[in-house]
Amino acid sequence: MTKDSARKKAVRAYRAAHPDLPYREAEKIVTAEHKAMKAAEEAEWMFSSLEELVSSSIAGDEQLLYRELDVNAGSGGAFEVEIPAITQGPIDIVAVTPDLDTLFVDEHEEFEGGTTIGEAQVDAEVKWEACVLKAELPTIPHDVPWRVIDPDWDSDNVRVSGTFRAELVYHYVADEGAQLVDTLTLQGIEQL
């Protein structure tokens, strides 16, 4: 094969379909069409879907790390959890690992210009820490889903840690054309 044989073959085929066209003109047209096709392929490859944009934002989100969860008081609050034998709050979140394979994006509305608003839900593994009164330890069953990590947290408490699964619920504002999520707001969690 000779250098540029594929390009030359394409130019000859184009000239066969357009016999009045000189070789150099056919070559310019074929080259321009090839560049346009390659640019379109690259643009399509680089363009992220709404789900990919939201997923990327959730993967880097740390909003739950800055919240203290309340012990379930039965009020159904957006940031309440129920953990066996934990009777006092707050419950401090130390790590959140979203399972992006469970992401569900519900686009509520798309505005002129490409801005969209909606809700996203994703399951996550949530690691937490809390205090338990030392006086309560003897009455707590041995099969609780947490462990003592500091038996001398203070004079009255031990520090405990565990994990639970939860569905995180977000509201988002995204601009698909600009390829960014403008706002991602954690609305609440539902313990699974």
C-alpha positions as CSV (number, residue, x, y, z in Angstrom):
1,M,0.0,0.0,0.0
2,T,1.2,3.5,-0.8
3,K,1.1,6.5,1.5
4,D,-2.4,8.0,1.8
5,S,-3.9,5.2,-0.3
6,A,-7.2,5.3,1.6
7,R,-7.5,9.0,1.0
8,K,-6.6,8.7,-2.6
9,K,-9.1,5.8,-3.0
10,A,-11.9,8.0,-1.5
11,V,-11.0,10.9,-3.8
12,R,-11.1,8.6,-6.9
13,A,-14.5,7.2,-5.8
14,Y,-15.8,10.8,-5.3
15,R,-14.5,11.7,-8.8
16,A,-16.2,8.6,-10.2
17,A,-19.5,10.0,-8.9
18,H,-18.7,13.5,-10.0
19,P,-16.6,13.1,-13.3
20,D,-16.6,16.9,-14.1
21,L,-14.7,17.7,-11.0
22,P,-10.9,18.0,-11.1
23,Y,-8.9,15.8,-8.8
24,R,-7.7,18.7,-6.6
25,E,-11.3,19.9,-6.0
26,A,-12.5,16.4,-5.2
27,E,-9.5,16.0,-2.8
28,K,-10.5,19.2,-1.0
29,I,-14.1,18.1,-0.7
30,V,-13.2,14.6,0.5
31,T,-10.7,16.0,3.0
32,A,-13.3,18.6,4.4
33,E,-16.0,15.9,4.7
34,H,-13.5,13.6,6.5
35,K,-12.5,16.4,9.0
36,A,-16.2,17.2,9.6
37,M,-17.0,13.6,10.3
38,K,-14.1,13.2,12.7
39,A,-15.0,16.4,14.5
40,A,-18.6,15.2,14.9
41,E,-17.4,11.9,16.3
42,E,-15.1,13.6,18.7
43,A,-17.8,16.1,19.8
44,E,-20.2,13.3,20.4
45,W,-17.7,11.3,22.4
46,M,-16.8,14.3,24.6
47,F,-20.5,15.4,25.2
48,S,-21.8,14.0,28.5
49,S,-25.4,13.0,29.1
50,L,-27.4,14.6,31.9
51,E,-27.1,11.3,33.8
52,E,-23.3,11.4,33.4
53,L,-23.1,15.1,34.6
54,V,-25.3,14.4,37.6
55,S,-23.4,11.2,38.4
56,S,-20.1,13.0,38.3
57,S,-21.4,15.7,40.6
58,I,-22.7,13.2,43.1
59,A,-19.5,11.2,43.1
60,G,-17.6,14.3,44.4
61,D,-20.4,15.6,46.7
62,E,-19.5,16.0,50.4
63,Q,-22.7,17.7,51.7
64,L,-23.7,14.8,54.0
65,L,-20.2,14.9,55.6
66,Y,-21.1,18.3,57.0
67,R,-24.4,17.2,58.6
68,E,-25.2,15.7,61.9
69,L,-28.0,13.2,61.7
70,D,-30.7,13.0,64.3
71,V,-31.6,9.8,66.2
72,N,-35.0,8.8,64.9
73,A,-37.6,10.6,67.0
74,G,-40.5,9.5,64.9
75,S,-40.9,12.9,63.2
76,G,-39.9,11.6,59.8
77,G,-37.3,14.3,59.4
78,A,-35.2,14.3,56.2
79,F,-32.0,13.6,58.2
80,E,-33.1,11.2,60.8
81,V,-31.9,7.6,61.1
82,E,-32.6,4.7,63.4
83,I,-29.6,2.7,64.6
84,P,-30.1,0.0,67.2
85,A,-29.1,1.0,70.7
86,I,-28.1,4.5,69.7
87,T,-30.3,6.7,71.9
88,Q,-28.6,10.1,71.7
89,G,-27.5,12.3,68.9
90,P,-25.9,13.7,67.0
91,I,-24.7,11.0,64.6
92,D,-21.6,12.3,62.8
93,I,-21.1,11.2,59.2
94,V,-17.5,10.4,58.4
95,A,-17.7,8.9,54.9
96,V,-20.2,8.5,52.1
97,T,-19.7,6.1,49.2
98,P,-22.4,6.4,46.6
99,D,-23.3,3.4,44.4
100,L,-23.5,5.2,41.1
101,D,-24.9,2.1,39.4
102,T,-28.2,2.8,41.4
103,L,-28.5,6.4,40.2
104,F,-31.9,7.5,39.0
105,V,-32.3,10.9,37.5
106,D,-35.8,12.3,37.1
107,E,-35.8,15.4,34.9
108,H,-38.7,17.6,36.0
109,E,-38.4,20.4,33.5
110,E,-36.2,21.7,30.7
111,F,-36.1,25.4,30.0
112,E,-35.2,27.2,26.8
113,G,-31.4,27.4,26.5
114,G,-30.9,23.8,27.9
115,T,-31.1,24.3,31.6
116,T,-32.9,21.4,33.4
117,I,-34.1,20.9,36.9
118,G,-34.9,17.6,38.6
119,E,-34.3,15.1,41.3
120,A,-31.7,12.4,41.6
121,Q,-31.6,9.4,43.9
122,V,-28.7,7.2,44.6
123,D,-28.0,4.4,47.1
124,A,-24.9,4.9,49.3
125,E,-22.9,3.3,52.0
126,V,-22.8,5.7,55.0
127,K,-20.1,5.4,57.7
128,W,-21.0,7.1,60.9
129,E,-19.8,7.8,64.5
130,A,-21.7,8.5,67.7
131,C,-21.5,8.4,71.4
132,V,-23.1,5.8,73.7
133,L,-23.3,6.3,77.5
134,K,-20.9,4.0,79.3
135,A,-23.7,3.2,81.8
136,E,-25.9,1.8,78.9
137,L,-23.2,-0.5,77.5
138,P,-24.0,-3.5,79.8
139,T,-27.6,-3.5,78.6
140,I,-26.8,-3.3,74.9
141,P,-27.1,-6.6,72.9
142,H,-23.8,-8.0,71.4
143,D,-25.2,-8.1,67.9
144,V,-25.6,-4.4,67.3
145,P,-24.4,-3.1,63.9
146,W,-21.6,-1.0,65.3
147,R,-18.5,-1.3,67.3
148,V,-16.7,0.7,70.0
149,I,-13.8,2.6,68.5
150,D,-12.8,4.7,71.6
151,P,-13.8,3.2,75.0
152,D,-12.6,6.4,76.8
153,W,-14.1,9.1,74.6
154,D,-15.0,11.1,77.7
155,S,-15.9,10.4,81.3
156,D,-19.5,9.5,80.4
157,N,-19.3,8.1,76.8
158,V,-17.7,5.7,74.5
159,R,-17.3,6.4,70.8
160,V,-18.9,3.9,68.4
161,S,-18.8,3.5,64.6
162,G,-20.8,1.6,62.0
163,T,-22.3,1.8,58.5
164,F,-25.7,1.8,57.0
165,R,-27.2,1.9,53.5
166,A,-29.3,4.8,52.5
167,E,-30.9,6.4,49.5
168,L,-29.7,10.0,49.1
169,V,-32.1,12.4,47.4
170,Y,-30.8,15.5,45.6
171,H,-32.3,18.4,43.7
172,Y,-30.2,19.6,40.8
173,V,-30.0,22.4,38.3
174,A,-28.0,21.5,35.2
175,D,-27.0,23.0,31.9
176,E,-26.4,20.2,29.5
177,G,-25.1,22.5,26.8
178,A,-22.5,24.0,29.1
179,Q,-21.8,20.5,30.4
180,L,-22.1,21.3,34.1
181,V,-24.4,20.9,37.1
182,D,-25.0,24.4,38.5
183,T,-26.6,23.3,41.7
184,L,-26.7,20.0,43.6
185,T,-28.6,20.2,46.9
186,L,-29.0,17.2,49.2
187,Q,-32.6,17.1,50.3
188,G,-32.6,14.1,52.6
189,I,-31.7,10.5,53.1
190,E,-33.9,7.4,53.5
191,Q,-32.3,4.6,55.4
192,L,-32.5,1.3,53.6
